Amino acid sequence: MTVDDLPRMVLHESAIAHNIALMSEFCAQAGVLLAPHAKTHLSKDLCDRQLAAGAWGLTAATTSQVRTLVEFGSPRILHANVLVDALAIRFAASTFLGTDSSTEYLCYVDSLAGLDLLEHALELLSPAKKLRVLVELGYPGGRTGARSESDARRIGHEVAASSRLELAGIAGYEGLMPRGEGVFPDAAPALLAGIRCLATYFHTEGLFAGTPVVTAGGSSYFDLVAAELGPQNFDFEVLPVLRSGCYLTHDHGVYARTSPLGDSPREVARLAGTAGTPTAPTTVTEVAAAFEPAFELLASVLSAPEPELVIVGFGRREAPTDDHLPVVLGALAPDGGVPLDTEGWTVTAVNDHHAYLRVQPEPSVLPGTVLRFGISHPCGAFDRWRSIPLVDARYGVVGQITPAL
């Protein structure tokens, strides 16, 4: 092993390459486009690899992230948020709306008040081009997004009538909707049907400026989004765009459980109408493989002070804990040594730099033993490290990922 300075988060190069290729295959077979959410890693190297694999563009959540993607040279940026800050609007106008700008930029609008704010600010700035916006459809209890289709229609009409804005499409996000006993959030089919209905209405009314974007899709239910917003659902041309980001590294936690290409790959029934009644089951793609977890945390045993307790040298400063605590994957066996049996070992708590493991009584758990852990929620893993080694199967370092977070 050539990784040093434990604890250390690493990324397996083979898993990254596999996941990029698999998501590209999924999108190609489903007839959808991909603008991966770059907030996950905000790494130029990884953004470049995603674009090289056919990504339509890159998604950002904040103006700071948009600035970084501009520095990365992204040709198309989907700012998946409403734009309300005066400095952010000025930046967008000066960067994307000049006659010499070649970068395509889209953002959201979800209210008449937000639309008025944008129009007023742009009127003062007088950019050469119109700002392309997506009307965002939300749901009760959610984040941003118009709370009804009728509200969204009014917003769309006002955008189309604006001298400073143009209607580029419809957006939504299903990933945080409450989930009941089913595979998908109960209300997700209705939200996606609402996006379809709005797109059809705006098209019929002649409000779109160009081919409309219809976009949704986190990393848990992008199969449902592809089934509901794919080109087969429209009798006019659309650009169906997924915004999944965490597929790139996958994980051993939330996305292993919920991704359609996770631990339990699933077939997707086409859900029709706002009632979400399944029609004849159809698969969106014929992809049979699964994503591979790329993240692994290596950390040393510090002490085994009690028969069933081991203290390991990592904590919440080294690993994400917002979804689930890390899981024990195994131990790095010494050269020529017998691998340590870690079955049943569980991380029960963490401090800033210490983890508590409940283990089976095991006299060979010695200080200095290097354990391997899987994580849940990749965004939080990238947050914690300024540089993350890319490693091969023998943990030899083959590159470095530097998040610009």
C-alpha positions as CSV (number, residue, x, y, z in Angstrom):
1,M,0.0,0.0,0.0
2,T,1.4,3.4,-0.9
3,V,-1.4,5.5,0.7
4,D,0.0,7.1,3.9
5,D,-1.1,9.6,6.6
6,L,-4.0,7.6,7.9
7,P,-6.8,8.1,8.3
8,R,-7.2,8.7,4.5
9,M,-10.2,8.7,2.2
10,V,-9.4,7.2,-1.2
11,L,-11.3,6.7,-4.4
12,H,-11.0,3.5,-6.5
13,E,-10.2,4.5,-10.1
14,S,-11.8,1.3,-11.5
15,A,-15.1,2.2,-9.8
16,I,-15.1,5.8,-11.1
17,A,-14.5,4.6,-14.7
18,H,-17.1,1.9,-14.4
19,N,-19.8,4.2,-13.0
20,I,-19.2,6.9,-15.7
21,A,-19.5,4.4,-18.4
22,L,-22.6,2.7,-16.9
23,M,-24.5,6.0,-16.5
24,S,-23.6,7.0,-20.0
25,E,-25.0,3.6,-21.2
26,F,-28.2,4.1,-19.2
27,C,-28.8,7.6,-20.6
28,A,-28.2,6.5,-24.1
29,Q,-30.6,3.6,-23.9
30,A,-33.2,5.7,-22.1
31,G,-32.9,8.5,-24.6
32,V,-32.2,11.1,-22.0
33,L,-29.4,13.6,-21.4
34,L,-27.2,14.1,-18.3
35,A,-26.1,17.3,-16.6
36,P,-24.5,15.7,-13.5
37,H,-24.7,17.8,-10.4
38,A,-21.1,19.0,-9.9
39,K,-21.7,20.1,-6.3
40,T,-21.0,16.4,-5.4
41,H,-17.3,16.8,-6.1
42,L,-16.6,20.1,-7.8
43,S,-13.5,18.6,-9.3
44,K,-12.2,19.8,-12.7
45,D,-10.8,16.3,-13.4
46,L,-14.0,14.6,-12.7
47,C,-16.1,17.2,-14.5
48,D,-13.9,16.8,-17.6
49,R,-14.3,13.0,-17.5
50,Q,-18.1,13.3,-17.2
51,L,-18.2,15.8,-20.1
52,A,-15.9,13.6,-22.2
53,A,-18.3,10.7,-21.6
54,G,-21.1,12.6,-23.2
55,A,-22.6,14.7,-20.4
56,W,-24.9,17.5,-21.9
57,G,-23.7,20.0,-19.3
58,L,-23.0,20.4,-15.6
59,T,-25.4,21.3,-12.8
60,A,-24.6,23.7,-10.0
61,A,-26.6,24.8,-6.9
62,T,-25.0,28.1,-6.0
63,T,-23.5,31.1,-7.8
64,S,-20.1,30.2,-6.3
65,Q,-20.3,26.8,-7.9
66,V,-21.3,28.4,-11.2
67,R,-18.2,30.6,-11.0
68,T,-16.1,27.5,-10.5
69,L,-17.7,25.7,-13.5
70,V,-17.0,28.7,-15.6
71,E,-13.3,28.5,-14.6
72,F,-13.4,24.8,-15.4
73,G,-14.6,25.7,-18.9
74,S,-18.0,24.0,-18.9
75,P,-19.8,24.7,-22.1
76,R,-23.3,24.5,-20.5
77,I,-24.3,25.2,-16.9
78,L,-27.7,24.4,-15.4
79,H,-28.0,26.5,-12.2
80,A,-30.6,24.4,-10.4
81,N,-31.8,27.2,-8.2
82,V,-33.7,30.5,-8.3
83,L,-31.6,33.6,-8.9
84,V,-32.5,36.4,-6.4
85,D,-29.2,38.0,-5.2
86,A,-28.3,41.2,-6.9
87,L,-24.6,40.4,-7.2
88,A,-25.4,36.9,-8.5
89,I,-27.7,38.4,-11.2
90,R,-25.0,40.9,-12.1
91,F,-22.5,38.0,-12.4
92,A,-24.9,36.0,-14.6
93,A,-25.6,38.9,-16.8
94,S,-22.0,39.9,-17.3
95,T,-20.7,36.4,-17.8
96,F,-23.4,34.7,-19.9
97,L,-25.6,37.4,-21.5
98,G,-22.9,39.4,-23.4
99,T,-22.6,39.1,-27.2
100,D,-19.2,37.3,-26.8
101,S,-20.4,34.7,-24.4
102,S,-20.4,31.1,-25.7
103,T,-21.4,29.4,-22.4
104,E,-25.1,28.4,-22.2
105,Y,-26.6,29.2,-18.8
106,L,-30.0,28.3,-17.4
107,C,-31.5,29.0,-14.0
108,Y,-34.9,28.6,-12.3
109,V,-37.8,30.9,-11.5
110,D,-40.6,29.8,-9.2
111,S,-42.7,32.8,-8.4
112,L,-44.0,36.1,-9.9
113,A,-42.1,38.0,-7.2
114,G,-38.9,36.3,-8.2
115,L,-39.6,36.9,-11.8
116,D,-40.2,40.6,-11.1
117,L,-36.9,40.8,-9.2
118,L,-35.0,39.3,-12.1
119,E,-36.7,41.5,-14.7
120,H,-36.0,44.7,-12.7
121,A,-32.3,43.8,-12.1
122,L,-31.8,42.9,-15.8
123,E,-33.5,46.1,-16.9
124,L,-30.9,48.1,-15.0
125,L,-28.1,46.0,-16.4
126,S,-29.4,45.9,-20.0
127,P,-27.5,42.8,-21.2
128,A,-27.4,41.9,-24.9
129,K,-29.1,38.6,-24.5
130,K,-32.2,37.4,-22.6
131,L,-31.8,35.2,-19.5
132,R,-33.0,31.6,-20.2
133,V,-35.0,30.3,-17.3
134,L,-36.8,27.2,-16.4
135,V,-40.1,27.3,-14.5
136,E,-39.7,25.2,-11.4
137,L,-42.6,23.0,-10.2
138,G,-42.5,22.1,-6.5
139,Y,-44.7,20.3,-4.1
140,P,-46.3,21.0,-0.6
141,G,-43.6,20.9,2.1
142,G,-40.8,20.9,-0.4
143,R,-38.1,23.5,-1.1
144,T,-38.4,26.0,-4.0
145,G,-40.8,25.5,-6.9
146,A,-44.3,26.8,-7.7
147,R,-46.8,24.9,-5.6
148,S,-49.4,24.4,-8.3
149,E,-49.6,23.9,-12.0
150,S,-51.8,27.0,-12.3
151,D,-49.2,29.1,-10.6
152,A,-46.5,27.7,-12.9
153,R,-48.6,28.5,-15.9
154,R,-49.0,32.1,-14.9
155,I,-45.2,32.3,-14.3
156,G,-44.6,30.8,-17.8
157,H,-46.8,33.3,-19.5
158,E,-45.1,36.2,-17.7
159,V,-41.7,34.8,-18.7
160,A,-42.7,34.5,-22.3
161,A,-44.0,38.1,-22.4
162,S,-40.8,39.4,-20.8
163,S,-38.3,41.5,-22.7
164,R,-35.4,40.2,-20.5
165,L,-36.3,36.6,-20.0
166,E,-37.1,33.6,-22.2
167,L,-38.8,30.3,-21.3
168,A,-36.3,27.5,-21.7
169,G,-38.2,24.6,-20.0
170,I,-39.6,23.1,-16.9
171,A,-37.7,21.7,-13.8
172,G,-38.5,19.8,-10.7
173,Y,-36.9,17.6,-8.1
174,E,-38.3,14.4,-6.7
175,G,-35.4,13.2,-4.6
176,L,-36.5,14.6,-1.2
177,M,-40.2,13.7,-1.5
178,P,-41.4,11.5,1.4
179,R,-41.3,7.8,0.6
180,G,-43.9,5.4,1.9
181,E,-43.7,1.6,1.6
182,G,-43.0,1.7,-2.2
183,V,-39.8,1.9,-4.1
184,F,-40.5,5.5,-5.1
185,P,-41.8,8.6,-3.2
186,D,-45.6,8.3,-3.3
187,A,-46.1,11.7,-4.9
188,A,-43.2,11.6,-7.4
189,P,-45.3,10.3,-10.3
190,A,-47.7,13.2,-9.9
191,L,-44.9,15.7,-9.8
192,L,-43.4,14.3,-13.0
193,A,-46.8,14.2,-14.6
194,G,-47.1,17.9,-13.7
195,I,-43.9,18.6,-15.5
196,R,-45.1,16.8,-18.6
197,C,-48.4,18.6,-18.5
198,L,-46.7,22.0,-18.1
199,A,-44.4,21.3,-21.0
200,T,-47.3,20.2,-23.2
201,Y,-49.3,23.3,-22.2
202,F,-46.4,25.8,-22.8
203,H,-45.7,24.1,-26.2
204,T,-49.3,24.3,-27.3
205,E,-49.3,28.0,-26.3
206,G,-46.1,28.6,-28.2
207,L,-44.3,30.0,-25.2
208,F,-41.0,28.1,-25.4
209,A,-38.0,29.8,-26.9
210,G,-36.4,26.8,-28.7
211,T,-36.5,23.2,-27.8
212,P,-37.6,22.9,-24.1
213,V,-35.6,21.3,-21.4
214,V,-37.5,19.0,-19.0
215,T,-35.4,18.2,-16.0
216,A,-35.5,16.3,-12.7
217,G,-33.7,13.4,-11.3
218,G,-31.4,13.0,-8.3
219,S,-29.4,9.8,-7.8
220,S,-32.1,7.7,-6.2
221,Y,-35.0,7.7,-8.7
222,F,-33.5,8.7,-12.1
223,D,-35.0,5.6,-13.6
224,L,-38.5,6.8,-12.8
225,V,-37.6,10.3,-14.2
226,A,-36.3,8.7,-17.4
227,A,-39.5,6.7,-17.7
228,E,-41.8,9.7,-17.0
229,L,-39.9,12.5,-18.8
230,G,-38.2,10.6,-21.6
231,P,-38.9,11.5,-25.3
232,Q,-41.5,8.7,-25.6
233,N,-43.8,10.8,-23.5
234,F,-44.0,13.8,-25.8
235,D,-45.3,14.4,-29.3
236,F,-42.9,17.2,-29.8
237,E,-39.1,17.5,-29.3
238,V,-37.8,18.0,-25.8
239,L,-34.5,17.8,-24.1
240,P,-35.0,15.4,-21.1
241,V,-32.1,16.1,-18.7
242,L,-31.2,14.1,-15.6
243,R,-29.2,15.9,-12.9
244,S,-27.8,12.9,-10.9
245,G,-24.4,13.5,-9.3
246,C,-23.7,10.9,-6.7
247,Y,-23.8,8.0,-9.2
248,L,-20.2,8.9,-10.0
249,T,-18.8,7.4,-6.8
250,H,-21.9,5.7,-5.5
251,D,-21.6,4.5,-1.8
252,H,-22.2,1.8,0.7
253,G,-25.2,3.5,2.2
254,V,-28.1,5.7,1.0
255,Y,-27.5,5.1,-2.8
256,A,-26.6,1.5,-2.4
257,R,-30.2,1.2,-1.0
258,T,-32.1,3.6,-3.3
259,S,-30.3,3.8,-6.6
260,P,-31.9,1.9,-9.5
261,L,-28.4,0.6,-10.3
262,G,-27.5,-0.1,-6.6
263,D,-27.6,-3.2,-4.5
264,S,-31.0,-4.2,-5.9
265,P,-31.3,-3.2,-9.5
266,R,-35.0,-2.7,-10.4
267,E,-37.3,-2.7,-13.4
268,V,-39.3,0.4,-13.8
269,A,-43.0,0.4,-14.6
270,R,-44.2,3.3,-16.7
271,L,-46.4,5.3,-14.3
272,A,-49.2,7.1,-16.1
273,G,-51.1,10.2,-15.0
274,T,-51.3,12.0,-11.7
275,A,-52.8,9.0,-10.0
276,G,-49.6,7.1,-10.6
277,T,-51.4,3.9,-11.8
278,P,-48.8,1.5,-13.3
279,T,-49.4,0.5,-16.9
280,A,-47.8,-2.6,-18.4
281,P,-44.3,-2.9,-16.8
282,T,-41.5,-1.8,-19.2
283,T,-37.9,-1.4,-18.5
284,V,-36.3,1.9,-19.4
285,T,-33.0,0.3,-20.3
286,E,-31.4,-3.1,-20.6
287,V,-28.5,-2.2,-18.3
288,A,-27.9,-5.2,-16.1
289,A,-24.8,-4.0,-14.2
290,A,-24.7,-2.1,-11.0
291,F,-22.7,0.9,-9.8
292,E,-19.6,0.2,-7.7
293,P,-18.8,2.1,-4.5
294,A,-15.7,4.2,-5.2
295,F,-15.1,5.7,-1.8
296,E,-13.2,3.9,0.9
297,L,-11.9,5.2,4.2
298,L,-8.7,3.7,5.6
299,A,-8.1,4.2,9.3
300,S,-6.0,2.6,12.1
301,V,-7.1,0.8,15.2
302,L,-6.0,3.0,18.1
303,S,-7.0,0.8,21.0
304,A,-9.0,-2.2,22.0
305,P,-9.7,-1.2,25.6
306,E,-12.6,-3.6,26.2
307,P,-13.3,-7.2,24.9
308,E,-16.0,-6.0,22.5
309,L,-14.9,-2.4,21.9
310,V,-12.4,-1.1,19.4
311,I,-11.5,2.6,19.0
312,V,-10.5,3.6,15.5
313,G,-8.7,6.8,14.4
314,F,-11.4,8.6,12.3
315,G,-14.5,10.6,13.1
316,R,-17.0,13.0,11.7
317,R,-14.2,15.3,10.5
318,E,-13.0,12.5,8.2
319,A,-16.3,10.8,7.1
320,P,-19.9,11.9,6.4
321,T,-22.3,10.9,9.1
322,D,-25.4,12.8,8.1
323,D,-27.2,9.8,6.6
324,H,-25.6,6.7,8.2
325,L,-22.4,6.0,10.0
326,P,-19.6,4.3,8.0
327,V,-19.7,0.5,7.6
328,V,-16.8,-1.9,8.2
329,L,-15.7,-3.5,4.9
330,G,-12.7,-5.4,6.2
331,A,-9.1,-5.0,7.1
332,L,-5.9,-4.6,5.1
333,A,-4.1,-7.9,5.8
334,P,-0.4,-7.6,6.3
335,D,1.8,-9.0,3.6
336,G,1.5,-12.7,3.7
337,G,-0.9,-12.5,6.7
338,V,-4.4,-13.9,7.2
339,P,-7.2,-11.4,6.6
340,L,-9.0,-10.4,9.8
341,D,-12.6,-11.5,10.1
342,T,-14.6,-8.3,10.6
343,E,-18.1,-9.9,10.1
344,G,-20.6,-8.3,12.5
345,W,-18.4,-5.3,13.4
346,T,-20.4,-2.1,13.6
347,V,-19.6,1.5,14.0
348,T,-21.9,2.7,16.9
349,A,-20.7,6.3,17.4
350,V,-18.2,8.9,16.3
351,N,-16.5,11.9,17.8
352,D,-14.5,14.4,15.8
353,H,-11.6,12.0,15.3
354,H,-12.5,8.8,17.0
355,A,-14.9,6.0,16.0
356,Y,-16.4,3.3,18.4
357,L,-16.7,-0.2,16.9
358,R,-18.7,-2.9,18.6
359,V,-16.9,-6.2,17.7
360,Q,-16.9,-9.9,18.4
361,P,-14.3,-10.7,21.0
362,E,-11.2,-10.9,18.9
363,P,-7.8,-11.1,20.6
364,S,-5.9,-10.3,17.4
365,V,-7.3,-6.8,17.0
366,L,-4.1,-5.0,17.7
367,P,-3.3,-1.2,17.6
368,G,-2.1,-0.3,14.2
369,T,-4.4,-2.7,12.3
370,V,-5.7,-0.8,9.2
371,L,-9.4,-1.2,8.7
372,R,-11.5,-0.3,5.6
373,F,-14.8,1.5,5.8
374,G,-17.5,2.4,3.3
375,I,-19.4,5.6,3.5
376,S,-22.9,6.9,3.0
377,H,-23.6,10.2,1.0
378,P,-20.7,11.0,-1.3
379,C,-21.2,14.8,-1.1
380,G,-20.2,14.8,2.5
381,A,-17.1,12.7,1.8
382,F,-15.8,15.2,-0.8
383,D,-16.5,18.1,1.6
384,R,-14.0,16.8,4.2
385,W,-10.9,16.4,2.1
386,R,-8.8,18.9,0.1
387,S,-7.2,16.1,-1.9
388,I,-8.3,12.5,-2.3
389,P,-6.0,9.9,-3.9
390,L,-7.2,7.8,-6.8
391,V,-6.0,4.2,-6.1
392,D,-5.7,1.0,-8.0
393,A,-6.7,-2.4,-6.7
394,R,-3.5,-2.7,-4.6
395,Y,-4.0,0.8,-3.2
396,G,-1.3,2.3,-5.3
397,V,-1.9,6.0,-5.9
398,V,-2.6,6.6,-9.6
399,G,-3.9,10.2,-9.4
400,Q,-5.3,12.9,-7.1
401,I,-8.8,14.5,-7.0
402,T,-8.9,18.0,-5.7
403,P,-12.4,19.3,-4.8
404,A,-12.8,23.0,-5.3
405,L,-15.4,23.1,-2.5
